[in-house]
Amino acid sequence: MEDYERKLIEREKDMELLDMANRNTYMIVTGKKTLDDILETVEQATFVCNPAEEIDCDTLEGMMDYFIDTEEYEKCAVLRDIIDSSGELLEKNSGTTASGPPRE
């Protein structure tokens, strides 16, 4: 029974790390936070890729899959728009966002 409980605890920790990695990377990719912002707020930060390097489409698609699983579709739309705009936020490219018309 102890082995089963240990595995459950390990799985829960893995899921928490996966969640943190996706959320931290999302914040950096969308420009909502910088790497320094994240590192200042947590003791140990995790990411789905090296935050100092350019993120590739496969990683962005993996993040979209994660946010589909957590039913956070607005984040998926933002990531989709980043993929469609060759890695740059649409807000920077054309003044549009994933969820609405151009901002004034």
Buried (B, 14 or more C-beta within 10 A) or exposed (E): EEEEEEEEEEEEEEEEEEEBBBBBBBBBBBEEBEBEEBBEEEEEBBBBBEBEEEBEEEBBEBBBEBBEEEEBBEBBBBBBBBBEBEEEBBBEEEEBBBEEEEEE
